[in-house]
């Protein structure tokens, strides 16, 4: 493992987190059925990313 890998992983997770947060903001542009289908998936992924980022601080 190179010394930059944790930093690169952290950066990638932050980018994905931003994309997911944007997706949550854009849900209001979707119809109710799509919102109901997408919101739980996005929220679950957000939780996983936040958990991964929190684990990197240890």
PQR file of N, CA, C, O and H, with PARSE charges and radii, in Angstrom:
ATOM      1  N   UNK A   1       0.848  -1.180   0.000 -0.4000 1.5000
ATOM      2  CA  UNK A   1       0.000   0.000   0.000 -0.0000 2.0000
ATOM      3  C   UNK A   1       0.890   1.238   0.000  0.5500 1.7000
ATOM      4  O   UNK A   1       1.785   1.369   0.835 -0.5500 1.4000
ATOM      5  N   UNK A   2       0.642   2.125  -0.922 -0.4000 1.5000
ATOM      6  CA  UNK A   2       1.438   3.346  -0.958 -0.0000 2.0000
ATOM      7  C   UNK A   2       0.963   4.301   0.139  0.5500 1.7000
ATOM      8  O   UNK A   2      -0.149   4.177   0.651 -0.5500 1.4000
ATOM      9  H   UNK A   2      -0.085   2.019  -1.600  0.4000 1.0000
ATOM     10  N   UNK A   3       1.808   5.229   0.477 -0.4000 1.5000
ATOM     11  CA  UNK A   3       1.457   6.175   1.540 -0.0000 2.0000
ATOM     12  C   UNK A   3       0.342   7.121   1.122  0.5500 1.7000
ATOM     13  O   UNK A   3      -0.285   7.746   1.977 -0.5500 1.4000
ATOM     14  H   UNK A   3       2.711   5.329   0.061  0.4000 1.0000
ATOM     15  N   UNK A   4       0.087   7.237  -0.163 -0.4000 1.5000
ATOM     16  CA  UNK A   4      -0.970   8.137  -0.649 -0.0000 2.0000
ATOM     17  C   UNK A   4      -2.342   7.476  -0.732  0.5500 1.7000
ATOM     18  O   UNK A   4      -3.348   8.170  -0.878 -0.5500 1.4000
ATOM     19  H   UNK A   4       0.597   6.729  -0.857  0.4000 1.0000
ATOM     20  N   UNK A   5      -2.403   6.152  -0.643 -0.4000 1.5000
ATOM     21  CA  UNK A   5      -3.679   5.463  -0.817 -0.0000 2.0000
ATOM     22  C   UNK A   5      -4.758   5.907   0.171  0.5500 1.7000
ATOM     23  O   UNK A   5      -5.890   6.137  -0.253 -0.5500 1.4000
ATOM     24  H   UNK A   5      -1.586   5.587  -0.525  0.4000 1.0000
ATOM     25  N   UNK A   6      -4.463   6.038   1.474 -0.4000 1.5000
ATOM     26  CA  UNK A   6      -5.522   6.508   2.381 -0.0000 2.0000
ATOM     27  C   UNK A   6      -6.028   7.906   2.012  0.5500 1.7000
ATOM     28  O   UNK A   6      -7.222   8.189   2.115 -0.5500 1.4000
ATOM     29  H   UNK A   6      -3.543   5.851   1.819  0.4000 1.0000
ATOM     30  N   UNK A   7      -5.125   8.759   1.590 -0.4000 1.5000
ATOM     31  CA  UNK A   7      -5.520  10.119   1.211 -0.0000 2.0000
ATOM     32  C   UNK A   7      -6.382  10.085  -0.052  0.5500 1.7000
ATOM     33  O   UNK A   7      -7.362  10.822  -0.161 -0.5500 1.4000
ATOM     34  H   UNK A   7      -4.155   8.530   1.507  0.4000 1.0000
ATOM     35  N   UNK A   8      -6.015   9.232  -0.999 -0.4000 1.5000
ATOM     36  CA  UNK A   8      -6.782   9.112  -2.236 -0.0000 2.0000
ATOM     37  C   UNK A   8      -8.160   8.537  -1.930  0.5500 1.7000
ATOM     38  O   UNK A   8      -9.161   9.017  -2.463 -0.5500 1.4000
ATOM     39  H   UNK A   8      -5.219   8.633  -0.911  0.4000 1.0000
ATOM     40  N   UNK A   9      -8.223   7.523  -1.086 -0.4000 1.5000
ATOM     41  CA  UNK A   9      -9.506   6.913  -0.701 -0.0000 2.0000
ATOM     42  C   UNK A   9     -10.400   7.947  -0.017  0.5500 1.7000
ATOM     43  O   UNK A   9     -11.595   8.031  -0.302 -0.5500 1.4000
ATOM     44  H   UNK A   9      -7.410   7.133  -0.654  0.4000 1.0000
ATOM     45  N   UNK A  10      -9.815   8.730   0.881 -0.4000 1.5000
ATOM     46  CA  UNK A  10     -10.566   9.776   1.584 -0.0000 2.0000
ATOM     47  C   UNK A  10     -11.131  10.774   0.571  0.5500 1.7000
ATOM     48  O   UNK A  10     -12.297  11.160   0.652 -0.5500 1.4000
ATOM     49  H   UNK A  10      -8.844   8.662   1.113  0.4000 1.0000
ATOM     50  N   UNK A  11     -10.310  11.180  -0.362 -0.4000 1.5000
ATOM     51  CA  UNK A  11     -10.722  12.128  -1.393 -0.0000 2.0000
ATOM     52  C   UNK A  11     -11.867  11.555  -2.229  0.5500 1.7000
ATOM     53  O   UNK A  11     -12.850  12.245  -2.499 -0.5500 1.4000
ATOM     54  H   UNK A  11      -9.362  10.867  -0.427  0.4000 1.0000
ATOM     55  N   UNK A  12     -11.737  10.297  -2.635 -0.4000 1.5000
ATOM     56  CA  UNK A  12     -12.783   9.647  -3.428 -0.0000 2.0000
ATOM     57  C   UNK A  12     -14.104   9.577  -2.662  0.5500 1.7000
ATOM     58  O   UNK A  12     -15.173   9.805  -3.227 -0.5500 1.4000
ATOM     59  H   UNK A  12     -10.938   9.736  -2.416  0.4000 1.0000
ATOM     60  N   UNK A  13     -14.018   9.259  -1.371 -0.4000 1.5000
ATOM     61  CA  UNK A  13     -15.229   9.196  -0.550 -0.0000 2.0000
ATOM     62  C   UNK A  13     -15.878  10.570  -0.418  0.5500 1.7000
ATOM     63  O   UNK A  13     -17.104  10.680  -0.437 -0.5500 1.4000
ATOM     64  H   UNK A  13     -13.149   9.073  -0.911  0.4000 1.0000
ATOM     65  N   UNK A  14     -15.072  11.609  -0.286 -0.4000 1.5000
ATOM     66  CA  UNK A  14     -15.629  12.969  -0.198 -0.0000 2.0000
ATOM     67  C   UNK A  14     -16.328  13.367  -1.490  0.5500 1.7000
ATOM     68  O   UNK A  14     -17.376  14.012  -1.461 -0.5500 1.4000
ATOM     69  H   UNK A  14     -14.077  11.520  -0.271  0.4000 1.0000
ATOM     70  N   UNK A  15     -15.756  12.988  -2.604 -0.4000 1.5000
ATOM     71  CA  UNK A  15     -16.390  13.287  -3.895 -0.0000 2.0000
ATOM     72  C   UNK A  15     -17.724  12.548  -4.009  0.5500 1.7000
ATOM     73  O   UNK A  15     -18.727  13.126  -4.429 -0.5500 1.4000
ATOM     74  H   UNK A  15     -14.905  12.464  -2.626  0.4000 1.0000
ATOM     75  N   UNK A  16     -17.729  11.273  -3.635 -0.4000 1.5000
ATOM     76  CA  UNK A  16     -18.977  10.508  -3.689 -0.0000 2.0000
ATOM     77  C   UNK A  16     -20.015  11.080  -2.732  0.5500 1.7000
ATOM     78  O   UNK A  16     -21.200  11.136  -3.059 -0.5500 1.4000
ATOM     79  H   UNK A  16     -16.915  10.803  -3.294  0.4000 1.0000
ATOM     80  N   UNK A  17     -19.572  11.502  -1.556 -0.4000 1.5000
ATOM     81  CA  UNK A  17     -20.475  12.116  -0.588 -0.0000 2.0000
ATOM     82  C   UNK A  17     -21.128  13.359  -1.188  0.5500 1.7000
ATOM     83  O   UNK A  17     -22.337  13.550  -1.057 -0.5500 1.4000
ATOM     84  H   UNK A  17     -18.609  11.456  -1.291  0.4000 1.0000
ATOM     85  N   UNK A  18     -20.346  14.191  -1.834 -0.4000 1.5000
ATOM     86  CA  UNK A  18     -20.887  15.390  -2.468 -0.0000 2.0000
ATOM     87  C   UNK A  18     -21.891  15.054  -3.559  0.5500 1.7000
ATOM     88  O   UNK A  18     -22.921  15.716  -3.686 -0.5500 1.4000
ATOM     89  H   UNK A  18     -19.364  14.036  -1.940  0.4000 1.0000
ATOM     90  N   UNK A  19     -21.595  14.030  -4.343 -0.4000 1.5000
ATOM     91  CA  UNK A  19     -22.516  13.612  -5.401 -0.0000 2.0000
ATOM     92  C   UNK A  19     -23.841  13.123  -4.825  0.5500 1.7000
ATOM     93  O   UNK A  19     -24.910  13.429  -5.352 -0.5500 1.4000
ATOM     94  H   UNK A  19     -20.759  13.492  -4.240  0.4000 1.0000
ATOM     95  N   UNK A  20     -23.758  12.365  -3.745 -0.4000 1.5000
ATOM     96  CA  UNK A  20     -24.965  11.857  -3.111 -0.0000 2.0000
ATOM     97  C   UNK A  20     -25.786  12.979  -2.471  0.5500 1.7000
ATOM     98  O   UNK A  20     -27.015  12.967  -2.529 -0.5500 1.4000
ATOM     99  H   UNK A  20     -22.889  12.117  -3.316  0.4000 1.0000
ATOM    100  N   UNK A  21     -25.103  13.939  -1.866 -0.4000 1.5000
ATOM    101  CA  UNK A  21     -25.814  15.070  -1.275 -0.0000 2.0000
ATOM    102  C   UNK A  21     -26.524  15.880  -2.362  0.5500 1.7000
ATOM    103  O   UNK A  21     -27.644  16.353  -2.164 -0.5500 1.4000
ATOM    104  H   UNK A  21     -24.104  13.948  -1.819  0.4000 1.0000
ATOM    105  N   UNK A  22     -25.874  16.032  -3.491 -0.4000 1.5000
ATOM    106  CA  UNK A  22     -26.513  16.715  -4.623 -0.0000 2.0000
ATOM    107  C   UNK A  22     -27.716  15.923  -5.117  0.5500 1.7000
ATOM    108  O   UNK A  22     -28.755  16.501  -5.435 -0.5500 1.4000
ATOM    109  H   UNK A  22     -24.965  15.649  -3.652  0.4000 1.0000
ATOM    110  N   UNK A  23     -27.579  14.614  -5.181 -0.4000 1.5000
ATOM    111  CA  UNK A  23     -28.702  13.768  -5.603 -0.0000 2.0000
ATOM    112  C   UNK A  23     -29.886  13.936  -4.662  0.5500 1.7000
ATOM    113  O   UNK A  23     -31.034  13.965  -5.106 -0.5500 1.4000
ATOM    114  H   UNK A  23     -26.735  14.145  -4.923  0.4000 1.0000
ATOM    115  N   UNK A  24     -29.613  14.048  -3.356 -0.4000 1.5000
ATOM    116  CA  UNK A  24     -30.699  14.264  -2.394 -0.0000 2.0000
ATOM    117  C   UNK A  24     -31.385  15.600  -2.656  0.5500 1.7000
ATOM    118  O   UNK A  24     -32.610  15.698  -2.587 -0.5500 1.4000
ATOM    119  H   UNK A  24     -28.681  14.024  -2.995  0.4000 1.0000
ATOM    120  N   UNK A  25     -30.604  16.614  -2.953 -0.4000 1.5000
ATOM    121  CA  UNK A  25     -31.182  17.931  -3.231 -0.0000 2.0000
ATOM    122  C   UNK A  25     -32.029  17.906  -4.501  0.5500 1.7000
ATOM    123  O   UNK A  25     -33.032  18.614  -4.596 -0.5500 1.4000
ATOM    124  H   UNK A  25     -29.608  16.534  -3.009  0.4000 1.0000
ATOM    125  N   UNK A  26     -31.631  17.102  -5.460 -0.4000 1.5000
ATOM    126  CA  UNK A  26     -32.324  17.056  -6.746 -0.0000 2.0000
ATOM    127  C   UNK A  26     -33.561  16.154  -6.720  0.5500 1.7000
ATOM    128  O   UNK A  26     -34.309  16.111  -7.697 -0.5500 1.4000
ATOM    129  H   UNK A  26     -30.816  16.528  -5.383  0.4000 1.0000
ATOM    130  N   UNK A  27     -33.784  15.440  -5.625 -0.4000 1.5000
ATOM    131  CA  UNK A  27     -34.946  14.552  -5.549 -0.0000 2.0000
ATOM    132  C   UNK A  27     -36.265  15.296  -5.724  0.5500 1.7000
ATOM    133  O   UNK A  27     -37.235  14.733  -6.232 -0.5500 1.4000
ATOM    134  H   UNK A  27     -33.177  15.475  -4.832  0.4000 1.0000
ATOM    135  N   UNK A  28     -36.305  16.540  -5.312 -0.4000 1.5000
ATOM    136  CA  UNK A  28     -37.553  17.296  -5.428 -0.0000 2.0000
ATOM    137  C   UNK A  28     -37.969  17.497  -6.890  0.5500 1.7000
ATOM    138  O   UNK A  28     -39.125  17.807  -7.175 -0.5500 1.4000
ATOM    139  H   UNK A  28     -35.518  16.998  -4.900  0.4000 1.0000
ATOM    140  N   UNK A  29     -37.021  17.319  -7.805 -0.4000 1.5000
ATOM    141  CA  UNK A  29     -37.334  17.438  -9.230 -0.0000 2.0000
ATOM    142  C   UNK A  29     -37.968  16.169  -9.782  0.5500 1.7000
ATOM    143  O   UNK A  29     -38.419  16.148 -10.928 -0.5500 1.4000
ATOM    144  H   UNK A  29     -36.082  17.068  -7.573  0.4000 1.0000
ATOM    145  N   UNK A  30     -38.005  15.111  -8.977 -0.4000 1.5000
ATOM    146  CA  UNK A  30     -38.546  13.813  -9.400 -0.0000 2.0000
ATOM    147  C   UNK A  30     -39.999  13.674  -8.954  0.5500 1.7000
ATOM    148  O   UNK A  30     -40.453  14.374  -8.048 -0.5500 1.4000
ATOM    149  H   UNK A  30     -37.638  15.128  -8.047  0.4000 1.0000
ATOM    150  N   UNK A  31     -40.717  12.767  -9.597 -0.4000 1.5000
ATOM    151  CA  UNK A  31     -42.090  12.521  -9.164 -0.0000 2.0000
ATOM    152  C   UNK A  31     -42.064  11.726  -7.854  0.5500 1.7000
ATOM    153  O   UNK A  31     -41.021  11.211  -7.450 -0.5500 1.4000
ATOM    154  H   UNK A  31     -40.349  12.198 -10.333  0.4000 1.0000
ATOM    155  N   UNK A  32     -43.204  11.638  -7.210 -0.4000 1.5000
ATOM    156  CA  UNK A  32     -43.286  11.024  -5.876 -0.0000 2.0000
ATOM    157  C   UNK A  32     -42.835   9.569  -5.885  0.5500 1.7000
ATOM    158  O   UNK A  32     -42.173   9.123  -4.948 -0.5500 1.4000
ATOM    159  H   UNK A  32     -44.051  12.057  -7.537  0.4000 1.0000
ATOM    160  N   UNK A  33     -43.182   8.830  -6.922 -0.4000 1.5000
ATOM    161  CA  UNK A  33     -42.793   7.418  -6.990 -0.0000 2.0000
ATOM    162  C   UNK A  33     -41.276   7.270  -7.064  0.5500 1.7000
ATOM    163  O   UNK A  33     -40.690   6.425  -6.389 -0.5500 1.4000
ATOM    164  H   UNK A  33     -43.720   9.193  -7.683  0.4000 1.0000
ATOM    165  N   UNK A  34     -40.656   8.097  -7.887 -0.4000 1.5000
ATOM    166  CA  UNK A  34     -39.191   8.048  -7.999 -0.0000 2.0000
ATOM    167  C   UNK A  34     -38.540   8.467  -6.690  0.5500 1.7000
ATOM    168  O   UNK A  34     -37.563   7.860  -6.250 -0.5500 1.4000
ATOM    169  H   UNK A  34     -41.132   8.784  -8.435  0.4000 1.0000
ATOM    170  N   UNK A  35     -39.088   9.508  -6.072 -0.4000 1.5000
ATOM    171  CA  UNK A  35     -38.549   9.955  -4.793 -0.0000 2.0000
ATOM    172  C   UNK A  35     -38.603   8.825  -3.768  0.5500 1.7000
ATOM    173  O   UNK A  35     -37.632   8.582  -3.051 -0.5500 1.4000
ATOM    174  H   UNK A  35     -39.881  10.001  -6.429  0.4000 1.0000
ATOM    175  N   UNK A  36     -39.739   8.142  -3.703 -0.4000 1.5000
ATOM    176  CA  UNK A  36     -39.906   7.052  -2.752 -0.0000 2.0000
ATOM    177  C   UNK A  36     -38.962   5.893  -3.008  0.5500 1.7000
ATOM    178  O   UNK A  36     -38.546   5.206  -2.075 -0.5500 1.4000
ATOM    179  H   UNK A  36     -40.527   8.340  -4.285  0.4000 1.0000
ATOM    180  N   UNK A  37     -38.627   5.677  -4.258 -0.4000 1.5000
ATOM    181  CA  UNK A  37     -37.736   4.587  -4.622 -0.0000 2.0000
ATOM    182  C   UNK A  37     -36.277   4.964  -4.416  0.5500 1.7000
ATOM    183  O   UNK A  37     -35.479   4.140  -3.970 -0.5500 1.4000
ATOM    184  H   UNK A  37     -38.966   6.235  -5.015  0.4000 1.0000
ATOM    185  N   UNK A  38     -35.925   6.205  -4.737 -0.4000 1.5000
ATOM    186  CA  UNK A  38     -34.526   6.626  -4.703 -0.0000 2.0000
ATOM    187  C   UNK A  38     -34.047   7.080  -3.325  0.5500 1.7000
ATOM    188  O   UNK A  38     -32.904   6.814  -2.953 -0.5500 1.4000
ATOM    189  H   UNK A  38     -36.573   6.875  -5.099  0.4000 1.0000
ATOM    190  N   UNK A  39     -34.898   7.754  -2.570 -0.4000 1.5000
ATOM    191  CA  UNK A  39     -34.479   8.324  -1.287 -0.0000 2.0000
ATOM    192  C   UNK A  39     -33.846   7.280  -0.352  0.5500 1.7000
ATOM    193  O   UNK A  39     -32.759   7.529   0.169 -0.5500 1.4000
ATOM    194  H   UNK A  39     -35.827   7.970  -2.872  0.4000 1.0000
ATOM    195  N   UNK A  40     -34.477   6.133  -0.124 -0.4000 1.5000
ATOM    196  CA  UNK A  40     -33.850   5.163   0.790 -0.0000 2.0000
ATOM    197  C   UNK A  40     -32.490   4.666   0.299  0.5500 1.7000
ATOM    198  O   UNK A  40     -31.577   4.459   1.098 -0.5500 1.4000
ATOM    199  H   UNK A  40     -35.360   5.931  -0.548  0.4000 1.0000
ATOM    200  N   UNK A  41     -32.359   4.475  -1.002 -0.4000 1.5000
ATOM    201  CA  UNK A  41     -31.081   4.015  -1.551 -0.0000 2.0000
ATOM    202  C   UNK A  41     -29.995   5.057  -1.365  0.5500 1.7000
ATOM    203  O   UNK A  41     -28.866   4.725  -1.003 -0.5500 1.4000
ATOM    204  H   UNK A  41     -33.102   4.642  -1.651  0.4000 1.0000
ATOM    205  N   UNK A  42     -30.331   6.322  -1.611 -0.4000 1.5000
ATOM    206  CA  UNK A  42     -29.357   7.397  -1.447 -0.0000 2.0000
ATOM    207  C   UNK A  42     -28.995   7.558   0.023  0.5500 1.7000
ATOM    208  O   UNK A  42     -27.821   7.701   0.364 -0.5500 1.4000
ATOM    209  H   UNK A  42     -31.248   6.592  -1.904  0.4000 1.0000
ATOM    210  N   UNK A  43     -30.002   7.535   0.892 -0.4000 1.5000
ATOM    211  CA  UNK A  43     -29.740   7.678   2.328 -0.0000 2.0000
ATOM    212  C   UNK A  43     -28.863   6.544   2.851  0.5500 1.7000
ATOM    213  O   UNK A  43     -27.977   6.767   3.676 -0.5500 1.4000
ATOM    214  H   UNK A  43     -30.956   7.418   0.615  0.4000 1.0000
ATOM    215  N   UNK A  44     -29.110   5.343   2.375 -0.4000 1.5000
ATOM    216  CA  UNK A  44     -28.298   4.202   2.803 -0.0000 2.0000
ATOM    217  C   UNK A  44     -26.847   4.368   2.350  0.5500 1.7000
ATOM    218  O   UNK A  44     -25.916   4.112   3.113 -0.5500 1.4000
ATOM    219  H   UNK A  44     -29.829   5.161   1.705  0.4000 1.0000
ATOM    220  N   UNK A  45     -26.672   4.791   1.123 -0.4000 1.5000
ATOM    221  CA  UNK A  45     -25.310   4.995   0.614 -0.0000 2.0000
ATOM    222  C   UNK A  45     -24.622   6.135   1.360  0.5500 1.7000
ATOM    223  O   UNK A  45     -23.435   6.040   1.673 -0.5500 1.4000
ATOM    224  H   UNK A  45     -27.429   4.999   0.503  0.4000 1.0000
ATOM    225  N   UNK A  46     -25.352   7.209   1.646 -0.4000 1.5000
ATOM    226  CA  UNK A  46     -24.788   8.311   2.427 -0.0000 2.0000
ATOM    227  C   UNK A  46     -24.307   7.818   3.790  0.5500 1.7000
ATOM    228  O   UNK A  46     -23.225   8.193   4.243 -0.5500 1.4000
ATOM    229  H   UNK A  46     -26.316   7.286   1.391  0.4000 1.0000
ATOM    230  N   UNK A  47     -25.098   6.991   4.432 -0.4000 1.5000
ATOM    231  CA  UNK A  47     -24.719   6.459   5.747 -0.0000 2.0000
ATOM    232  C   UNK A  47     -23.442   5.632   5.647  0.5500 1.7000
ATOM    233  O   UNK A  47     -22.562   5.739   6.501 -0.5500 1.4000
ATOM    234  H   UNK A  47     -25.976   6.686   4.065  0.4000 1.0000
ATOM    235  N   UNK A  48     -23.340   4.813   4.613 -0.4000 1.5000
ATOM    236  CA  UNK A  48     -22.133   3.989   4.432 -0.0000 2.0000
ATOM    237  C   UNK A  48     -20.892   4.851   4.199  0.5500 1.7000
ATOM    238  O   UNK A  48     -19.826   4.588   4.756 -0.5500 1.4000
ATOM    239  H   UNK A  48     -24.056   4.726   3.919  0.4000 1.0000
ATOM    240  N   UNK A  49     -21.044   5.879   3.373 -0.4000 1.5000
ATOM    241  CA  UNK A  49     -19.904   6.762   3.083 -0.0000 2.0000
ATOM    242  C   UNK A  49     -19.486   7.495   4.352  0.5500 1.7000
ATOM    243  O   UNK A  49     -18.297   7.577   4.659 -0.5500 1.4000
ATOM    244  H   UNK A  49     -21.910   6.093   2.920  0.4000 1.0000
ATOM    245  N   UNK A  50     -20.453   8.025   5.087 -0.4000 1.5000
ATOM    246  CA  UNK A  50     -20.129   8.735   6.334 -0.0000 2.0000
ATOM    247  C   UNK A  50     -19.460   7.811   7.343  0.5500 1.7000
ATOM    248  O   UNK A  50     -18.543   8.218   8.056 -0.5500 1.4000
ATOM    249  H   UNK A  50     -21.419   7.958   4.838  0.4000 1.0000
ATOM    250  N   UNK A  51     -19.919   6.575   7.398 -0.4000 1.5000
ATOM    251  CA  UNK A  51     -19.312   5.593   8.304 -0.0000 2.0000
ATOM    252  C   UNK A  51     -17.875   5.289   7.892  0.5500 1.7000
ATOM    253  O   UNK A  51     -16.986   5.192   8.738 -0.5500 1.4000
ATOM    254  H   UNK A  51     -20.663   6.243   6.819  0.4000 1.0000
ATOM    255  N   UNK A  52     -17.655   5.141   6.588 -0.4000 1.5000
ATOM    256  CA  UNK A  52     -16.305   4.885   6.093 -0.0000 2.0000
ATOM    257  C   UNK A  52     -15.384   6.068   6.405  0.5500 1.7000
ATOM    258  O   UNK A  52     -14.237   5.882   6.813 -0.5500 1.4000
ATOM    259  H   UNK A  52     -18.377   5.220   5.901  0.4000 1.0000
ATOM    260  N   UNK A  53     -15.893   7.270   6.211 -0.4000 1.5000
ATOM    261  CA  UNK A  53     -15.079   8.464   6.500 -0.0000 2.0000
ATOM    262  C   UNK A  53     -14.776   8.558   7.996  0.5500 1.7000
ATOM    263  O   UNK A  53     -13.659   8.906   8.381 -0.5500 1.4000
ATOM    264  H   UNK A  53     -16.825   7.421   5.880  0.4000 1.0000
ATOM    265  N   UNK A  54     -15.747   8.254   8.826 -0.4000 1.5000
ATOM    266  CA  UNK A  54     -15.534   8.302  10.277 -0.0000 2.0000
ATOM    267  C   UNK A  54     -14.491   7.264  10.690  0.5500 1.7000
ATOM    268  O   UNK A  54     -13.685   7.516  11.586 -0.5500 1.4000
ATOM    269  H   UNK A  54     -16.654   7.972   8.514  0.4000 1.0000
ATOM    270  N   UNK A  55     -14.505   6.109  10.047 -0.4000 1.5000
ATOM    271  CA  UNK A  55     -13.539   5.063  10.358 -0.0000 2.0000
ATOM    272  C   UNK A  55     -12.127   5.439   9.952  0.5500 1.7000
ATOM    273  O   UNK A  55     -11.160   4.913  10.504 -0.5500 1.4000
ATOM    274  H   UNK A  55     -15.160   5.904   9.320  0.4000 1.0000
ATOM    275  N   UNK A  56     -11.999   6.337   8.999 -0.4000 1.5000
ATOM    276  CA  UNK A  56     -10.675   6.773   8.566 -0.0000 2.0000
ATOM    277  C   UNK A  56     -10.029   7.710   9.572  0.5500 1.7000
ATOM    278  O   UNK A  56      -8.810   7.879   9.576 -0.5500 1.4000
ATOM    279  H   UNK A  56     -12.784   6.764   8.551  0.4000 1.0000
ATOM    280  N   UNK A  57     -10.837   8.315  10.418 -0.4000 1.5000
ATOM    281  CA  UNK A  57     -10.318   9.254  11.414 -0.0000 2.0000
ATOM    282  C   UNK A  57      -9.675   8.539  12.581  0.5500 1.7000
ATOM    283  O   UNK A  57      -8.935   9.149  13.353 -0.5500 1.4000
ATOM    284  H   UNK A  57     -11.828   8.178  10.414  0.4000 1.0000
ATOM    285  N   UNK A  58      -9.949   7.240  12.722 -0.4000 1.5000
ATOM    286  CA  UNK A  58      -9.411   6.468  13.847 -0.0000 2.0000
ATOM    287  C   UNK A  58      -7.926   6.267  13.736  0.5500 1.7000
ATOM    288  O   UNK A  58      -7.322   5.637  14.603 -0.5500 1.4000
ATOM    289  H   UNK A  58     -10.550   6.744  12.095  0.4000 1.0000
TER
END
